[in-house]
Amino acid sequence: MRRLWLAVLLLAVSGGASAGLRVVSLAPSLSEIVVELDSADLLVGVLDAGERPAALKQVPSVGRYGQLDMERLLSLQPDLLLLWPGSVGPAQREQLKGLNIPTFVAEPHSLDQLLAQIEAIARRLGRPERGTERAAALRKDLEALRTRYRRESPLRVFYQVWDKPLYTVGGGQIISDALAVCGARNVFADLSLPAPQVSIEAVLQRDPEVILAGEQAQLDAWNAWPQVAAVRQGQLLRVTDKGLERPSGQMIEATAKLCRMIAPGR
């Protein structure tokens, strides 16, 4: 604790900044956005979760997902934090508020919100033109997907996050919006939680025409329920691209792959 307060004192004395903007990203998706904006040179620290982009190999770590090293963060003397709330526990989020370090909080619930946040992050980095250019290109791609895959009657899709217990995504989760872009409807879009637990009976009742999951074993288990439309029609599809789980600019291409998978004829 004494080391932590010494780090706070150092931050206060230094004025919280050095010669240039010093940015710490507290989510892999936000780190990815900074890289996409050709601004990796501003990052002095990142929160780890999985493999890093090549451009960030030498950037110091400030902990792992859900386990922020507060002392390490303060020693880097950041003057801007990029935060996705779910990547840091509630207690540490409260600690961060008390430090009064300027913070940009990003939690997009739709792809349109994501693109707006990319522009906003670029402005906070002092490089607004890069955000404008990047977002404009992505919006063009996104509108093309909406036009190509639009349906009068959306496909009913169950997106399985885990099997034991059974988890899916709710209507406010950005993956649900990606499904809508593809002319599909999340059968649990009426649930407000980002990752609600559901029962097999609830899935059977909503009778999805497509079931998506990340593991083949999870998909194979649904063959025990031949009354489900997705099983009868052979639409048990494995999602191998993890880009849908990282709301950065690359998610538009990940959504395009999703669309091609669930509606290849379009």
C-alpha positions in Angstrom: 0.0 0.0 0.0 2.9 2.4 0.8 4.3 1.8 -2.7 0.9 2.6 -4.2 0.7 5.9 -2.4 4.3 6.8 -3.4 3.3 6.2 -7.0 0.2 8.4 -6.6 2.5 11.2 -5.1 4.9 10.8 -8.1 1.9 11.2 -10.5 0.7 14.3 -8.8 4.2 15.9 -8.6 4.8 15.2 -12.3 1.5 16.8 -13.3 0.4 13.4 -14.8 2.1 13.9 -18.2 5.5 14.0 -19.8 6.7 15.5 -23.1 4.0 13.8 -25.1 0.6 12.2 -24.6 1.0 9.1 -22.5 -1.8 6.6 -23.0 -2.6 3.4 -21.1 -5.2 1.1 -22.7 -7.2 -1.1 -20.3 -8.8 -3.4 -22.8 -7.3 -5.4 -25.8 -10.0 -4.1 -28.1 -9.1 -0.5 -27.2 -5.4 -1.2 -27.7 -6.3 -2.6 -31.1 -8.2 0.6 -32.0 -5.1 2.7 -31.2 -3.1 0.5 -33.5 -5.7 0.8 -36.2 -5.4 4.6 -35.9 -1.6 4.3 -36.4 -1.1 5.7 -32.9 0.7 2.8 -31.1 3.5 5.2 -30.4 1.3 6.9 -27.8 0.8 3.7 -25.7 3.0 3.4 -22.6 1.0 0.5 -21.1 -1.6 -2.1 -22.0 -3.8 -4.6 -20.2 -3.2 -8.1 -21.5 -5.7 -10.7 -22.5 -4.6 -13.1 -25.2 -2.1 -12.5 -27.9 -1.0 -8.9 -28.6 -0.8 -7.1 -32.0 2.8 -7.1 -33.3 3.0 -3.3 -32.9 2.5 -3.7 -29.1 5.0 -6.5 -28.3 7.4 -4.1 -26.4 4.7 -2.0 -24.6 4.8 -2.5 -20.8 2.0 -4.5 -19.2 -0.3 -3.2 -16.5 -1.7 -6.5 -15.6 -4.2 -9.0 -17.1 -7.9 -8.9 -17.7 -9.6 -8.4 -14.4 -6.3 -8.0 -12.5 -5.0 -4.5 -13.0 -1.6 -3.7 -11.5 -2.3 -0.3 -10.1 1.2 0.4 -8.9 2.6 -0.4 -12.3 0.0 1.8 -14.0 0.8 4.8 -11.9 4.6 4.3 -12.4 3.9 4.9 -16.1 2.5 8.4 -15.4 -0.4 8.2 -17.9 -2.3 11.3 -18.8 -5.1 9.4 -20.6 -6.7 6.0 -19.8 -8.8 4.1 -22.3 -11.2 1.9 -20.3 -13.8 -0.8 -21.2 -15.6 -1.3 -17.8 -15.7 -5.1 -18.0 -11.9 -5.4 -18.1 -11.4 -4.0 -14.6 -13.2 -5.0 -11.4 -15.6 -2.6 -9.6 -13.2 -1.9 -6.7 -10.3 -1.0 -9.0 -12.6 1.1 -11.2 -13.4 3.2 -8.1 -9.7 3.5 -7.4 -9.1 4.8 -10.9 -11.9 7.4 -10.4 -10.1 8.7 -7.3 -6.8 9.2 -9.2 -8.5 11.9 -11.5 -6.6 10.7 -14.6 -8.5 11.7 -17.7 -10.4 8.6 -18.8 -12.3 7.6 -22.0 -14.9 4.9 -21.3 -15.9 2.8 -24.3 -18.7 0.3 -24.2 -20.4 0.2 -27.6 -23.7 -1.7 -27.9 -23.9 -1.5 -31.6 -21.5 -1.3 -34.6 -22.6 2.3 -35.3 -21.7 3.2 -31.7 -18.3 1.5 -32.2 -17.5 3.6 -35.2 -18.5 6.8 -33.4 -16.2 5.7 -30.5 -13.3 5.1 -32.9 -13.7 8.7 -34.0 -13.9 9.9 -30.4 -10.8 8.0 -29.4 -8.9 9.5 -32.3 -9.9 13.0 -31.1 -8.7 12.2 -27.6 -5.4 11.0 -29.0 -5.0 14.3 -30.9 -5.3 12.7 -34.3 -8.9 13.3 -35.3 -8.2 13.0 -39.1 -7.2 9.4 -38.7 -10.4 8.6 -36.9 -12.5 10.4 -39.5 -10.8 8.5 -42.3 -11.0 5.1 -40.6 -14.6 5.4 -39.5 -15.7 6.6 -43.0 -14.2 3.5 -44.7 -15.7 1.2 -42.1 -19.2 2.8 -42.4 -19.1 2.3 -46.1 -18.3 -1.4 -45.6 -21.0 -1.7 -42.9 -23.7 -0.2 -45.1 -22.8 -2.5 -47.9 -23.3 -5.5 -45.6 -26.7 -4.2 -44.4 -27.8 -3.8 -48.0 -26.6 -7.1 -49.1 -27.9 -9.2 -46.3 -31.2 -7.4 -45.4 -34.2 -9.8 -45.1 -37.9 -9.1 -44.7 -38.0 -12.1 -42.2 -34.8 -12.2 -40.3 -33.2 -15.6 -39.6 -33.7 -16.8 -36.0 -30.2 -17.3 -34.5 -29.0 -18.7 -31.2 -25.4 -17.5 -30.4 -24.0 -19.9 -27.8 -21.2 -18.5 -25.6 -20.8 -21.5 -23.4 -22.5 -24.8 -22.7 -22.1 -25.7 -19.0 -24.0 -23.7 -17.9 -25.6 -22.5 -21.1 -24.8 -18.8 -21.9 -25.8 -16.6 -24.8 -25.6 -12.9 -25.6 -28.4 -10.4 -24.8 -29.9 -7.7 -27.0 -27.7 -5.0 -25.8 -24.5 -6.9 -26.6 -22.7 -5.7 -29.8 -22.7 -9.3 -31.3 -26.5 -9.1 -31.3 -26.2 -6.1 -33.6 -23.7 -7.9 -35.8 -26.3 -10.6 -36.3 -28.9 -7.9 -37.3 -26.5 -6.6 -39.9 -26.4 -10.1 -41.4 -30.2 -10.3 -41.7 -30.6 -12.3 -38.5 -32.2 -11.9 -35.2 -30.8 -13.0 -31.9 -33.5 -15.2 -30.4 -32.7 -13.8 -26.9 -32.5 -10.2 -28.0 -35.3 -9.4 -25.4 -32.8 -10.2 -22.6 -31.0 -7.1 -21.2 -28.0 -8.8 -19.6 -24.8 -8.9 -21.8 -24.3 -12.6 -21.3 -27.5 -14.2 -19.8 -27.7 -17.8 -18.7 -30.5 -19.6 -20.4 -32.0 -23.1 -20.4 -32.2 -25.7 -23.1 -35.9 -25.6 -22.8 -35.9 -21.8 -23.6 -33.8 -22.5 -26.7 -36.1 -25.2 -27.8 -39.1 -22.9 -27.4 -37.5 -20.2 -29.5 -36.6 -22.7 -32.2 -33.6 -21.1 -33.8 -32.9 -21.7 -37.5 -29.2 -21.3 -37.0 -27.0 -22.2 -33.9 -23.6 -20.6 -33.6 -20.9 -21.7 -31.2 -17.1 -21.6 -30.9 -16.5 -25.3 -30.2 -17.6 -28.2 -32.4 -18.4 -30.3 -29.3 -20.9 -27.7 -28.2 -22.6 -27.8 -31.6 -22.6 -31.6 -31.8 -24.5 -31.7 -28.5 -27.6 -30.1 -30.2 -28.1 -33.2 -32.3 -29.9 -34.6 -29.3 -32.7 -32.2 -30.1 -33.8 -33.0 -33.7 -37.0 -30.9 -33.3 -34.9 -27.7 -33.5 -35.0 -26.1 -36.9 -31.2 -25.5 -36.9 -30.6 -29.3 -36.3 -33.1 -30.4 -39.0 -31.6 -28.0 -41.5 -28.0 -28.8 -40.7 -27.3 -25.2 -39.6 -25.0 -25.8 -36.6 -22.2 -23.5 -37.5 -18.8 -23.0 -35.8 -17.5 -19.4 -35.3 -13.8 -19.7 -35.6 -13.0 -15.9 -35.9 -12.6 -14.4 -32.5 -12.9 -10.9 -34.0 -16.6 -10.7 -33.0 -15.5 -10.7 -29.4 -13.2 -7.6 -29.8 -15.1 -4.4 -30.6 -12.5 -2.6 -32.7 -12.4 -1.7 -36.3 -11.6 -5.3 -37.4 -15.1 -6.3 -36.1 -16.6 -5.1 -39.4 -14.7 -7.7 -41.3 -15.5 -10.3 -38.7 -19.1 -9.4 -39.2 -18.7 -9.9 -42.9 -17.3 -13.4 -42.3 -20.3 -14.1 -40.0 -22.7 -12.9 -42.7 -21.1 -15.2 -45.4 -21.3 -18.1 -43.0 -25.0 -17.8 -42.0 -26.3 -16.6 -45.4 -23.8 -17.9 -48.0 -26.4 -17.6 -50.9 -26.6 -13.8 -50.6 
